[in-house]
Amino acid sequence: MALVHSGVIENYIQRVTELSQSTQRIPTTAELEAIARELGIEPEEIQAAQKQATDHFTRAQGYMRLGYWDDAIAELDDAIAFNPGESKFLLSSAEAYLGKWKQHHRSPDADQMHLRVRQCLSLEPGCEGALDLLAEFRRRQKRHLRTIMGSLMFVGAVICGGGIYLLFHGGLPFVIEEKARLETLQGTIEAQNNTIAQLMGEQEALRREFHTIISQQLQENRLNGDRLENLQARLKELEEKIKEYQTPPILTPTPTPSPTPPQPQGNDE
């Protein structure tokens, strides 16, 4: 069954790596199986990943030859996560961290190098490669410390020499005077910045007050407009009523009924 590179597999690698770093030891088989069961990874997928661990290792060797230490470390982390009992993977990871430390001289890289060395020695107590890495790190660390100390001594000598030169050539009072002048100028600039900030605060407060007054005025105008419309409507209504009362009603005469003609009476026989 081919390995499916999914987020689940990435989570497995991350969990195993975190466990290895937190416990400072190689995870046991039971711990690896527990993580796989928790993430729902099938045993066939783990076996396929273990077969691909060699590919990660091969790619890491190429990156290390080119000095791409971060890429090499990432490949080796994947290889170690699926096959943590392989000492050559751990030793190569230690070499990659040492190469990265040589480039940047950062303490976390040295710590990771020592972790991988201890893990490798826990599998092979007499591993010459791991011991050689420790010896090389110690030599380079001493050399680096000597370089730093030499640089600090040189800088200190330059500063002391410059101070002595200025002292004997009358330049030291000038330096002190310039420093005081710069401090005064800095204080003036800070005071000006505080004044500007205060003025801007007052300006913002006035702007808010202006907008509030405008809003109140607009609302009052709307209310007055409504009152005016109501008054105009009432005035028109009153005018119509006045006209109604002033106009006399038109009287229509009531027609009188016409008299009923008498009915002819018949002859009695």
SVG drawing of the C-alpha trace seen along z (x, -y; Angstrom):
<svg xmlns="http://www.w3.org/2000/svg" viewBox="-133 -85 181 88">
<polyline fill="none" stroke="black" stroke-width="0.4" points="0.0,0.0 1.5,-3.4 1.9,-6.0 -0.7,-8.8 1.0,-12.1 -1.8,-13.8 -2.2,-16.1 -2.5,-13.0 1.0,-11.9 2.3,-15.4 0.7,-15.4 2.3,-12.0 5.8,-13.4 5.2,-16.5 4.0,-14.4 6.9,-12.0 9.4,-14.9 7.9,-16.8 7.9,-13.6 11.6,-13.0 12.6,-16.6 10.5,-16.8 11.7,-13.4 15.3,-13.8 15.2,-10.1 14.2,-7.8 10.4,-7.1 9.6,-3.5 7.7,-1.2 4.7,-1.3 4.7,-5.1 4.9,-5.2 2.0,-2.7 -0.1,-4.7 0.4,-7.9 -0.5,-6.1 -3.7,-4.7 -4.7,-8.1 -4.3,-9.7 -6.0,-6.8 -3.0,-5.8 -3.0,-2.2 0.0,0.0 0.5,0.4 0.9,-3.4 3.5,-3.4 5.4,-0.5 5.3,-2.4 6.6,-5.5 9.5,-3.6 10.5,-2.4 10.5,-6.0 12.7,-7.1 15.8,-6.1 14.7,-8.5 14.5,-11.3 18.0,-10.4 19.4,-10.4 17.9,-13.8 19.2,-15.1 22.8,-14.1 22.5,-16.1 21.3,-19.2 24.1,-18.9 26.7,-18.8 25.3,-22.1 25.0,-23.7 21.2,-23.8 21.0,-22.9 17.3,-23.7 16.2,-21.5 18.5,-18.7 17.1,-18.9 13.5,-18.8 14.2,-15.7 16.0,-14.0 13.2,-14.8 10.8,-13.0 13.1,-10.0 13.6,-9.9 9.9,-10.2 9.2,-6.9 12.4,-5.1 13.8,-6.6 15.9,-3.6 18.2,-4.2 21.4,-5.6 22.7,-6.9 19.7,-9.2 20.4,-10.6 24.1,-11.1 23.3,-12.9 20.8,-15.2 23.5,-16.0 25.9,-16.8 23.3,-19.1 22.7,-21.0 26.5,-21.4 26.8,-22.8 24.0,-25.3 25.7,-26.2 29.0,-26.9 27.1,-29.3 25.1,-31.3 26.5,-30.3 23.1,-30.1 22.5,-28.2 19.3,-26.4 21.2,-24.7 23.9,-23.6 21.3,-22.2 19.6,-20.2 23.0,-18.9 23.7,-17.6 20.2,-16.1 20.8,-14.1 24.2,-13.0 22.8,-11.7 20.1,-9.8 22.6,-8.3 24.8,-7.3 21.8,-5.7 21.6,-3.3 25.3,-2.9 27.3,-3.8 30.6,-3.6 29.6,-5.5 32.8,-7.2 31.0,-9.5 28.9,-11.0 32.0,-11.4 33.9,-13.1 31.1,-15.6 31.3,-16.5 35.1,-17.0 34.7,-19.1 32.1,-21.3 34.3,-21.8 37.2,-22.9 35.1,-25.3 33.4,-26.7 36.8,-27.5 38.0,-29.1 34.8,-31.1 35.1,-32.4 38.8,-33.4 37.6,-35.3 35.0,-37.1 37.4,-38.0 40.0,-39.3 37.4,-41.4 36.2,-42.8 39.8,-43.6 40.5,-45.3 37.4,-47.5 38.2,-48.3 41.8,-49.3 40.5,-51.5 38.0,-53.2 40.7,-53.7 43.2,-54.9 40.8,-57.4 39.9,-58.7 43.5,-59.2 44.2,-60.9 41.3,-63.3 42.4,-64.0 45.9,-65.0 44.9,-67.0 42.1,-68.9 39.4,-67.1 37.8,-65.4 36.1,-68.5 34.7,-69.2 33.3,-65.7 31.7,-66.2 30.3,-69.6 28.9,-68.1 27.3,-65.3 25.6,-67.8 24.5,-69.9 22.9,-66.8 21.2,-65.9 19.8,-69.4 18.6,-69.2 17.0,-65.9 15.2,-67.3 14.0,-70.2 12.7,-67.9 10.9,-65.7 9.3,-68.9 8.1,-70.0 6.7,-66.5 4.8,-66.6 3.4,-70.1 2.4,-68.9 0.7,-65.9 -1.2,-68.1 -2.3,-70.5 -3.4,-67.6 -5.5,-66.3 -7.1,-69.7 -7.8,-69.8 -9.5,-66.4 -11.6,-67.4 -12.8,-70.6 -13.5,-68.6 -15.7,-66.2 -17.5,-69.1 -18.1,-70.8 -19.6,-67.6 -21.8,-67.2 -23.2,-70.8 -23.8,-70.3 -25.6,-67.1 -27.8,-68.7 -28.5,-71.7 -29.5,-69.4 -31.8,-67.4 -33.4,-70.7 -33.9,-71.9 -35.6,-68.6 -38.0,-69.1 -38.7,-72.6 -39.4,-71.6 -41.9,-69.0 -43.6,-71.6 -43.8,-74.1 -45.4,-71.5 -48.0,-70.7 -48.8,-74.4 -49.2,-74.9 -51.5,-72.0 -53.6,-73.2 -53.7,-76.8 -54.9,-75.4 -57.6,-73.4 -58.8,-76.5 -58.8,-78.6 -61.1,-76.0 -63.4,-76.0 -63.6,-79.8 -64.5,-79.8 -67.1,-77.2 -68.8,-79.3 -68.5,-82.6 -70.2,-81.2 -74.0,-81.3 -75.9,-78.2 -77.9,-78.1 -81.6,-77.5 -83.5,-75.5 -87.4,-76.2 -89.5,-73.2 -92.1,-72.5 -95.8,-72.7 -98.0,-69.9 -100.6,-70.6 -104.3,-70.3 -106.0,-67.0 -108.7,-67.5 -112.2,-66.5 -113.4,-63.1 -116.6,-63.1 -119.5,-61.6 -121.8,-59.0 -125.7,-59.3 -127.7,-57.3 -130.4,-55.3"/>
</svg>
